[in-house]
């Protein structure tokens, strides 16, 4: 672990370690107890960083280590500088990966004299926030048409393991750099190091790394580091929003791991768990992170967050608490993923508060409602089709089924970030083209075309080309 130079401080308070229990450290100070959330350095080279969590009495504090505690023993000295953990901010951070302390994880050396800011910052006041509701276009048909995202809002990607949360996040990064002049930030909380390395190289190959900052608190790191890496990433994102007046896309993968790290920290501190083993302070801890993500008069942080759902149960407390903070909820379906319908978005479970006529317009709202209605009718008819077959349905119901199956396939899309795994070239689709395609399918204009013609295409014009190519091959 690299040695961290402590922040400049005129006063160093030296204490003595009295207890080491895993990542939980108790430290005795003769006087001047360090404040909660301040950083304490311990170990032979002062290489172990501890964050104060509790003041036990007039002389003892309890902290949680953010680095491995091997070599730490009772009686060792610990130094407090009465400062919280600080990370560097500025243009020089673009294009690089960092850990929770703001140390580059690649071979990059930060320039001297960079400004550092505390990872613990208050959210913008109500007066600073913007009340305008603007749609954030992603270039992904299923999201832009049915679950429009809010500029400066928070969207959640809910799904179990292996349904495509990370792939969807990486595609959104690619499209953000392509469609918007802003900064992308990726925050990996408790993710596998393989995923972090792959993402870094994918972004480098795609040419989007120069406008991007990455933060990682990997799953092999202590819970304290995973619990604070989200705050560190937000501090950097706030710099680009407030000082550079830029729009920032903040992608968090995974909010459940943040809650899980908080649960581990809570257990280390000896707090009584609440329902299903979650920490009693889960709502507060999640709010402290989420409330800093907002739209102000100078810029916006638009956040898209992957949320792992344990056992695909959307009533799990972690999912329920996260839902309450979001302006859009994108639910990924394992059933759709098994059918190869990617992105595997459940169009009926997903929802957005932006999907109102006053924000997205009458035409967009009408088309979205018609799509939902058609897909809902198809869901009701599936049991009858399974028992009696498609031929036993009325002509009207058969039309509903045909429209639904074409819509489902039209709302699939080939991604730029998966070109190397599939034979499909990535497509970025404008909202107007996506709406036109859905409208024409709903009006039964393509009833004579095969369902496969609608699978993995961009705009609706490609259906005709695909059918023509197929016919020529058959001839």
C-alpha positions, 0 to 999 in steps of 0.5 A: 500500500503506498504511503499517503502524505497526511494533509497539512495541519499545524497540530498532530494529535498522537494516540495509542491503539488499545484494541484491534478487532479485524477492521475495527480499531479503538484508540486512546487519546489523552485529550483533544479527541479527533472529530467523527469522520476524521482520518487517523494514520497508524502502522509502522510507516503510517500506511494504515488509514482509519476513519473515526466512526464513534466517540466511546468516552472522553478518551477513546474513539472507535474507527474503521480501517480503510486499508488492510490492518496486518501488522497493527498491534495494541500499544502502537502510536496513531496520528490524528490530523483532525482532517477528513479523507481528501481527494484531488480535484481538477482537469488533471484527473480526467482519463485515469483511475483512482482509489478511495484516497484519490491515489491513481490506480494506473501508472499516472503521477498527479501534478504537484499542488493539486487542490484537494477536497474532503469526501464529506460535503453537504448537498446543494441547498434548496435555493441552488437547485434547478427546478426545470425538468429536462429529458436526458437523451441516451440513444437507446430506444427502449429507454428514451421511448418508455423510460425517459431519463431526467437531466440531473436526475437519478435512474436505477438499473435493477436486476439480478446477477447476469442480466446486463446491468454493467453492459448497459452502463458501459453503453451509456458512457459511450453514448454520453461522450458521443451525444453530450459535451460533458464528463463521465464518471464511473464509480465501481463499488465492491465490483470484481477487479476483472470488470474494472480492468476490462472497462478501463481497456474498453473505454480506452479502445473506444476513445472515450477515456480522455473525458472520463474519471474512474473510481474503484473500491474493489470487493477485496478491499476492506468494507470501509473503503467500499463504503467511502468510494462513492463519496470520493467519486461524488466530490470529484463530480461536484468539482466538474459541476460547480467549478467547471459548470459542466454536465456530469454523467455519474455511473455507479456500479453497484449501489447494493454493494454500497449498502452491503459495505455499510452493513459490514461497517455497522456490524464491525461497530457492534450495532444491532441489525434491523430487518434481514440483517441490514444496518439500522442507519441504512436510510440515512447513509443512502440519503447522504450519498444520493442527496448530493446528486442533483441539478443546479443552476450551473450544471447537473450530475445525472446519475445512473446506478446499477442496483443488484436485487438479491434473489430478484426480489424487488421488495428487498429493503435495499431495493425499496430504499433505493427506489425512493430516491430515483426519478426513473427505475429501469427493471431488467428481466431475466426472462427477457435476457433468456429470450435474447431480447437485449437490453433486457428491460421489463417495459411494464415494470420500468417507470419514469416520473418524466413520462408525462405529457407536460414534459415529453409532449403529447405525441411521445406520451401517447405512443408510450402509453399505447406501447405499454397497453399493447404489451400488457394485453399480450402478457394477459393473452400468453396463458391462453396462447400456451393452452389453446394456441394462437389460432384460437384467438380472435382476429383483434387479439391476434393483431395485438400479439403480432404488434407486441412481438414486433415491438419487443424486437424493435426495442432491442438494440445492438450496442457499441460495447458488445460489437466484439461479442456479437455480429451486430454493429452498434447503433445509436438511435435518435428519439424521433426515429425511435418514436416513428418506428413504434408509431408505424408498428402500432399502425400495423404498417409492417404486418407482412414482415417477419418478426426477425426483421425487427430484431437488433436494428436501429431505425425502422427503415432497416426493416425494409432493407433486412427483408429485401436482403433476405428475399434476395438470398432466398432467390 
